[in-house]
Amino acid sequence: SSGPGGQSLNKVSTKVTLRVVLVDLVDALPDYALQRLREQQAHRLTKTGELVLQCDEERSQARNQSRAFARLQTMVDAAAVVPNRSR
């Protein structure tokens, strides 16, 4: 292939995989928030209890890492919201 980048254009891996062991968050999050996080993100949990996030949307690994941490923060914020149980 000719032109800018040539054959080595797509050889750099910028994908980021963020693994968070939820047991390590016991001191950082209230019990209800940790339980809701487990329920809301069950499809992202491994058998060992790790929450796995992958991001490869950007061309920079640093930007992908920032996006992955931002997603984690959004998930934790959503889990920490106390549901309104008024009738």
LUMVEX-112230 format. One line per field, with one value per residue: residue number from 1; residue in one letter; x, y, z of N, C-alpha, C in turn. Coordinates in steps of 0.02 Angstrom, whole numbers, plus 50000, padded with zeros to 5 digits. Each point is the difference from the previous one (the first is absolute). Layout:
// residues N
pos = (NUM:...)
code = (a:...)
neast = (X:...)
nnorth = (Y:...)
nup = (Z:...)
caeast = (X:...)
canorth = (Y:...)
caup = (Z:...)
ceast = (X:...)
cnorth = (Y:...)
cup = (Z:...)
This chain:
// residues 87
pos = (1:2:3:4:5:6:7:8:9:10:11:12:13:14:15:16:17:18:19:20:21:22:23:24:25:26:27:28:29:30:31:32:33:34:35:36:37:38:39:40:41:42:43:44:45:46:47:48:49:50:51:52:53:54:55:56:57:58:59:60:61:62:63:64:65:66:67:68:69:70:71:72:73:74:75:76:77:78:79:80:81:82:83:84:85:86:87)
code = (s:s:g:p:g:g:q:s:l:n:k:v:s:t:k:v:t:l:r:v:v:l:v:d:l:v:d:a:l:p:d:y:a:l:q:r:l:r:e:q:q:a:h:r:l:t:k:t:g:e:l:v:l:q:c:d:e:e:r:s:q:a:r:n:q:s:r:a:f:a:r:l:q:t:m:v:d:a:a:a:v:v:p:n:r:s:r)
neast = (50042:49982:50035:49972:50050:49987:50042:50034:49953:49977:50064:49986:50005:49940:49979:49953:50024:49946:50036:49940:50035:49937:50031:50044:49939:50005:50061:49998:49959:49942:49977:49951:50048:50037:49947:49980:50064:50001:49941:50016:50056:49950:49983:50027:49969:50061:50016:50056:49951:50031:49997:49982:50039:49979:50052:49977:49964:50052:50038:49987:50050:50031:49975:50018:50056:50002:49982:50045:50043:49985:50003:50056:50020:49979:50028:50053:49999:49986:50048:50031:49962:49974:49969:49958:49981:49988:49940)
nnorth = (49941:50048:50054:50049:49980:49988:49949:50045:50022:49938:50005:50061:49964:50027:49938:50018:49957:50021:49973:49998:49982:49980:49946:50026:50005:49948:50024:50001:49947:50030:49958:50046:50046:49964:49986:50064:50015:49951:50022:50063:49978:49959:50027:50044:49960:49986:49936:50033:50033:49996:50066:49981:50053:50002:50034:50006:50049:50016:50043:50027:49964:50058:50018:49940:50010:50062:49977:49952:50044:50040:49946:49981:50063:49999:49940:50021:50056:49963:49960:50058:50010:50031:49942:50040:49983:50063:50001)
nup = (50000:49960:50007:50035:50039:49937:50000:50034:49961:49996:50009:50017:50056:49997:49994:50043:50044:50031:50049:50029:50054:49995:50022:49957:49975:50041:50009:49934:49996:50009:50044:50006:49997:50040:50036:49996:50013:50045:50020:49999:50023:50014:49943:50042:50043:50024:49995:49994:49972:49942:50002:49939:49986:49937:49977:49938:50024:50039:49968:50059:50025:50007:49942:49977:50032:49979:49940:50009:50027:49950:49960:50031:49998:49937:49995:50034:49965:49947:50022:50011:49947:50053:49985:49968:50060:49982:50026)
caeast = (49958:50041:49971:50019:49990:50022:49980:50000:49949:49955:50036:50006:49940:49981:49945:50011:49956:50000:49973:49991:49977:49948:50012:50044:49961:49956:50011:49988:49930:49951:49978:49946:50028:50040:49952:49968:50050:50003:49939:49996:50055:50011:50026:50071:50035:50029:49983:50040:49975:50031:49962:50046:49980:50047:49989:50046:49967:50045:50063:50051:49988:49985:49929:49959:50004:49957:49931:49984:49990:49939:49944:49997:49971:49929:49968:49998:49952:49933:49985:49996:49938:49950:49936:49945:49949:49937:49943)
canorth = (50059:50061:50059:50013:49945:49939:49935:49998:50047:49973:49951:50024:49984:50054:49975:50000:49956:50020:49947:50023:49949:50034:49990:50055:50062:49994:50058:50063:50008:49970:49932:50001:50021:49944:49949:50025:49998:49930:49984:50039:49983:49927:49975:50018:49969:49934:49953:50018:50062:50058:50039:50009:50051:50008:50060:50007:50048:50054:49979:50008:49957:50044:50021:49941:49989:50051:49980:49941:50023:50040:49952:49970:50051:50005:49940:50006:50054:49973:49951:50033:50038:49965:50002:50033:49949:50031:49973)
caup = (50000:49995:50031:50069:50046:49968:50026:50074:50024:50051:50042:50068:50039:50046:50041:50072:50039:50070:50043:50068:50045:50039:50072:50022:50008:50059:50045:49964:49982:50046:49980:49951:49936:49974:49978:49939:49947:49978:49964:49938:49954:50004:49937:49995:50055:49990:50054:50059:50028:49970:49952:49943:49951:49946:49959:49943:49955:49981:49970:50051:50058:50057:49995:50014:50072:50030:49987:50041:50069:50001:50000:50067:50044:49983:50027:50073:50016:49989:50052:50065:50006:50040:49963:50033:50012:50019:49963)
ceast = (50044:49966:50020:49986:50024:49976:49995:49946:49959:50034:50005:49934:49986:49943:50020:49949:50009:49966:49998:49972:49950:50009:50045:49962:49956:50008:49982:49927:49954:49976:49947:50027:50041:49954:49965:50048:50007:49939:49998:50053:50016:50031:50075:50042:50028:49979:50038:49980:50034:49952:50049:49970:50054:49982:50053:49972:50047:50064:50057:49983:49982:49928:49953:50000:49955:49926:49978:49987:49937:49938:49991:49968:49925:49962:49994:49950:49928:49980:49991:49936:49948:49933:49946:49942:49933:49944:49961)
cnorth = (50061:50057:50007:49940:49935:49937:49999:50044:49973:49951:50021:49987:50056:49978:49998:49952:50019:49944:50026:49943:50033:49992:50056:50065:49999:50060:50066:50013:49971:49932:50001:50019:49945:49945:50021:50000:49929:49981:50035:49979:49925:49972:50017:49967:49932:49955:50016:50067:50063:50033:50018:50050:50003:50062:50002:50049:50054:49972:50005:49956:50041:50023:49942:49985:50050:49984:49941:50020:50042:49955:49967:50049:50007:49941:50004:50053:49975:49950:50032:50041:49958:50005:50033:49950:50030:49973:50052)
cup = (50000:50035:50072:50045:49971:50034:50076:50030:50058:50047:50073:50036:50049:50046:50074:50031:50073:50040:50072:50041:50048:50075:50027:50011:50063:50046:49967:49985:50054:49972:49946:49931:49968:49973:49935:49941:49974:49958:49932:49949:50001:49936:49990:50055:49980:50057:50064:50030:49975:49952:49944:49951:49947:49960:49946:49949:49974:49969:50049:50060:50062:49999:50013:50075:50037:49991:50043:50072:50006:49999:50068:50048:49989:50029:50075:50021:49992:50054:50068:50010:50038:49964:50042:50006:50021:49955:49967)
